[in-house]
């Protein structure tokens, strides 16, 4: 019984609040815009563009995700994720909009707001509309599955937190759960090879997600496993492609890039 408590129950008791998003000097000066490539076992399948807007009252993170290839017949897909944090770096609002092929119509929208003890969500897809809540004890941080981890500064080995990851593809296909609860832990350090060279990183992992975070809190590489899609690898690019970003925002196919591997 003691072994079961130590293995399965104690980690949940000992989980801390999620790391707050800090408006570090790096984020203010250099990290306001980032680009990532999404790959699976068959090669490149999409891109993510992330932009942070910082002011005295809040921090806003905008992600634009373009998925050109999927095992299910809904691609191409554009996903817009808006995350609004308080000035203290706590997630306050979270919105996902998914648009499928066929004129860029809105396929689904999920909006959540933080209250005292829970996140209150509304989900809309065509004629379907429903409301539900997720207790904060089950995850005070919500993110999108195609880039589950954002800036993670001030980490230390042994740190644990709970979070919820939204699977946008499940929102329109009904395949798999829309929310994936994760118990995340900083498990150690590892030196990895990136497109800009070798970098020492802290390793953050859970049962279905993993990330490598450098000393500035920048997520260099992350992985996510989803139903139907399988394991994806999301890799930070050294440059931000403005033309590809504009094309994705306007629901146009981004220019084809030469695939690179770190």
C-alpha positions as CSV (number, residue, x, y, z in Angstrom):
1,X,0.0,0.0,0.0
2,X,2.8,2.4,0.8
3,X,4.4,1.7,-2.6
4,X,1.1,2.5,-4.3
5,X,0.7,5.7,-2.4
6,X,4.2,6.8,-3.2
7,X,3.9,5.9,-6.9
8,X,0.4,7.0,-7.8
9,X,-1.0,9.4,-5.2
10,X,1.8,11.3,-3.6
11,X,2.9,13.0,-6.9
12,X,-0.6,14.5,-7.3
13,X,-0.5,15.8,-3.7
14,X,2.9,17.3,-4.2
15,X,2.2,19.1,-7.4
16,X,2.7,22.9,-7.3
17,X,0.9,25.6,-9.2
18,X,2.0,25.9,-12.8
19,X,5.0,28.1,-13.5
20,X,4.0,31.8,-13.9
21,X,4.7,33.4,-17.3
22,X,7.4,36.0,-16.5
23,X,8.0,39.1,-18.7
24,X,11.7,38.5,-18.7
25,X,14.1,40.9,-20.4
26,X,14.7,38.2,-23.1
27,X,11.0,38.0,-23.8
28,X,10.6,41.8,-24.0
29,X,13.6,42.4,-26.2
30,X,14.2,39.2,-28.3
31,X,11.5,36.6,-27.7
32,X,8.3,38.3,-28.7
33,X,8.1,36.3,-31.9
34,X,9.1,32.7,-32.5
35,X,8.5,30.0,-35.2
36,X,8.4,26.2,-34.8
37,X,8.2,23.3,-37.2
38,X,5.9,20.4,-36.5
39,X,7.1,16.9,-37.6
40,X,5.8,13.4,-37.2
41,X,7.3,10.1,-38.4
42,X,6.6,11.0,-42.1
43,X,8.2,14.4,-42.0
44,X,7.1,18.0,-41.8
45,X,3.3,18.4,-41.1
46,X,2.9,22.0,-40.1
47,X,4.2,25.1,-38.5
48,X,3.5,27.3,-35.4
49,X,4.1,31.0,-35.1
50,X,4.0,32.5,-31.6
51,X,3.8,36.2,-30.6
52,X,3.9,37.7,-27.1
53,X,2.5,41.1,-26.3
54,X,3.5,42.5,-22.9
55,X,2.2,45.5,-21.1
56,X,1.7,46.7,-17.5
57,X,-1.7,44.9,-17.1
58,X,-1.3,41.6,-18.9
59,X,0.7,39.3,-21.0
60,X,-0.9,37.9,-24.2
61,X,0.4,34.9,-26.2
62,X,-1.0,34.4,-29.7
63,X,-0.3,31.1,-31.5
64,X,-1.1,30.5,-35.2
65,X,-0.9,26.9,-36.2
66,X,-1.0,25.7,-39.8
67,X,-1.4,21.9,-40.3
68,X,-1.0,20.8,-43.9
69,X,-1.2,17.0,-43.4
70,X,-3.3,14.8,-41.0
71,X,-4.3,11.2,-40.9
72,X,-8.0,12.4,-40.8
73,X,-9.5,14.2,-43.8
74,X,-9.8,17.7,-42.4
75,X,-6.4,19.2,-43.5
76,X,-5.4,21.9,-44.2
77,X,-6.3,23.3,-40.8
78,X,-5.6,26.7,-39.2
79,X,-5.7,26.9,-35.4
80,X,-5.6,30.3,-33.6
81,X,-4.9,30.1,-29.9
82,X,-5.1,33.2,-27.7
83,X,-3.9,33.0,-24.1
84,X,-4.2,36.0,-21.8
85,X,-2.2,36.1,-18.6
86,X,-2.4,38.5,-15.7
87,X,0.5,40.8,-14.9
88,X,1.6,38.2,-12.4
89,X,1.8,35.6,-15.2
90,X,-1.3,33.5,-14.3
91,X,-3.5,32.3,-17.1
92,X,-6.8,34.3,-17.1
93,X,-8.4,33.5,-20.5
94,X,-7.9,30.9,-23.2
95,X,-9.5,30.8,-26.6
96,X,-9.0,28.3,-29.5
97,X,-10.5,28.8,-33.0
98,X,-10.2,26.1,-35.5
99,X,-10.8,26.6,-39.2
100,X,-10.9,23.7,-41.6
101,X,-10.5,23.5,-45.4
102,X,-13.4,24.8,-47.5
103,X,-13.4,28.6,-47.6
104,X,-11.8,29.1,-44.2
105,X,-15.1,28.6,-42.3
106,X,-15.0,28.4,-38.5
107,X,-15.1,24.7,-37.6
108,X,-15.0,25.1,-33.8
109,X,-14.4,27.6,-31.0
110,X,-13.5,27.0,-27.4
111,X,-13.3,29.9,-24.9
112,X,-12.4,29.6,-21.2
113,X,-12.2,32.1,-18.3
114,X,-10.6,31.6,-14.9
115,X,-12.7,31.9,-11.8
116,X,-11.9,31.3,-8.1
117,X,-11.9,27.5,-8.2
118,X,-12.3,26.5,-11.9
119,X,-12.0,27.3,-15.6
120,X,-15.4,27.9,-17.1
121,X,-15.6,26.9,-20.8
122,X,-18.0,27.4,-23.7
123,X,-17.7,25.3,-26.8
124,X,-19.3,26.1,-30.2
125,X,-19.3,24.1,-33.4
126,X,-22.1,24.7,-35.9
127,X,-25.4,24.3,-34.1
128,X,-23.7,22.7,-31.1
129,X,-23.1,24.9,-28.0
130,X,-22.3,23.7,-24.5
131,X,-20.8,25.0,-21.3
132,X,-18.7,23.1,-18.7
133,X,-16.1,23.7,-16.0
134,X,-12.8,22.2,-15.1
135,X,-11.6,22.5,-11.5
136,X,-8.3,24.4,-11.1
137,X,-7.0,21.5,-9.0
138,X,-7.1,19.4,-12.2
139,X,-4.8,22.0,-14.0
140,X,-4.5,25.7,-13.6
141,X,-2.8,26.0,-16.9
142,X,-4.4,25.3,-20.3
143,X,-2.6,25.1,-23.6
144,X,-3.0,23.8,-27.2
145,X,-1.7,20.4,-28.2
146,X,0.4,21.6,-31.1
147,X,2.5,23.7,-28.7
148,X,1.8,22.6,-25.2
149,X,4.6,24.5,-23.5
150,X,5.4,28.2,-23.8
151,X,8.0,30.2,-21.9
152,X,9.1,28.3,-18.7
153,X,11.4,30.4,-16.7
154,X,12.7,29.6,-13.2
155,X,12.4,25.8,-13.4
156,X,14.2,23.4,-11.1
157,X,14.6,19.7,-11.0
158,X,11.8,18.0,-9.1
159,X,9.2,20.7,-9.8
160,X,5.7,19.3,-10.7
161,X,2.5,20.9,-11.8
162,X,-0.8,19.9,-13.4
163,X,-2.1,21.3,-16.7
164,X,-4.7,20.6,-19.4
165,X,-3.9,20.3,-23.1
166,X,-6.7,21.0,-25.6
167,X,-6.7,18.7,-28.7
168,X,-8.3,20.9,-31.4
169,X,-8.6,18.0,-33.9
170,X,-10.9,16.2,-31.5
171,X,-13.0,19.3,-31.4
172,X,-14.1,18.8,-35.1
173,X,-13.6,15.0,-35.6
174,X,-14.9,13.7,-32.3
175,X,-11.9,11.3,-32.2
176,X,-10.2,11.3,-28.9
177,X,-10.7,13.5,-25.8
178,X,-10.8,17.3,-26.2
179,X,-8.9,17.7,-23.0
180,X,-5.8,15.8,-22.0
181,X,-4.8,16.2,-18.3
182,X,-1.1,16.1,-17.7
183,X,1.0,15.8,-14.5
184,X,4.3,17.4,-15.5
185,X,7.7,17.1,-13.8
186,X,11.1,18.6,-14.4
187,X,13.1,15.4,-14.4
188,X,16.7,16.4,-15.1
189,X,19.1,18.0,-17.5
190,X,20.2,17.0,-21.0
191,X,22.3,18.6,-23.7
192,X,20.6,18.6,-27.1
193,X,21.5,19.6,-30.7
194,X,19.3,22.4,-32.1
195,X,19.4,24.3,-35.4
196,X,21.6,26.9,-33.7
197,X,24.0,24.5,-32.0
198,X,24.3,22.4,-28.9
199,X,22.3,23.7,-25.9
200,X,22.0,22.5,-22.3
201,X,18.4,22.1,-21.3
202,X,16.1,21.1,-18.4
203,X,13.8,18.2,-19.3
204,X,10.1,18.6,-18.6
205,X,8.0,15.5,-19.2
206,X,4.7,13.8,-18.5
207,X,3.0,10.6,-19.8
208,X,2.3,12.1,-23.3
209,X,4.4,15.3,-23.5
210,X,8.1,16.3,-23.2
211,X,10.0,19.5,-23.6
212,X,13.6,20.7,-23.5
213,X,13.9,24.1,-21.9
214,X,17.1,26.3,-22.0
215,X,18.5,28.6,-19.3
216,X,16.4,31.5,-20.6
217,X,13.2,29.6,-20.3
218,X,12.9,29.1,-24.0
219,X,11.4,25.8,-25.2
220,X,13.8,24.6,-27.8
221,X,12.1,21.3,-28.6
222,X,8.9,19.6,-27.4
223,X,7.0,16.5,-28.1
224,X,3.3,15.6,-27.9
225,X,1.4,12.4,-28.4
226,X,-2.2,12.6,-29.6
227,X,-4.8,10.0,-30.5
228,X,-4.8,9.2,-34.3
229,X,-1.9,11.5,-35.0
230,X,0.7,9.8,-32.7
231,X,3.9,11.5,-31.6
232,X,4.7,15.0,-32.9
233,X,8.0,16.8,-32.5
234,X,7.8,20.6,-32.4
235,X,11.2,22.3,-33.1
236,X,12.1,26.0,-32.6
237,X,13.4,27.7,-35.8
238,X,16.2,30.3,-35.7
239,X,14.2,32.8,-37.8
240,X,10.6,34.1,-38.0
241,X,9.2,33.8,-41.5
242,X,7.0,36.9,-41.9
243,X,5.5,36.0,-45.2
244,X,4.6,32.4,-44.1
245,X,3.1,33.9,-40.9
246,X,0.9,36.3,-42.9
247,X,-0.2,33.6,-45.3
248,X,-1.3,31.3,-42.4
249,X,-3.2,34.2,-40.7
250,X,-5.1,34.8,-43.9
251,X,-5.8,31.1,-44.5
252,X,-3.5,30.8,-47.4
253,X,-1.0,28.0,-47.8
254,X,2.4,29.2,-46.5
255,X,5.4,29.0,-48.8
256,X,7.1,25.7,-49.0
257,X,10.4,25.7,-47.1
258,X,13.4,23.4,-47.3
259,X,13.1,20.9,-44.5
260,X,15.9,21.0,-42.0
261,X,16.7,18.8,-39.0
262,X,18.7,19.8,-35.9
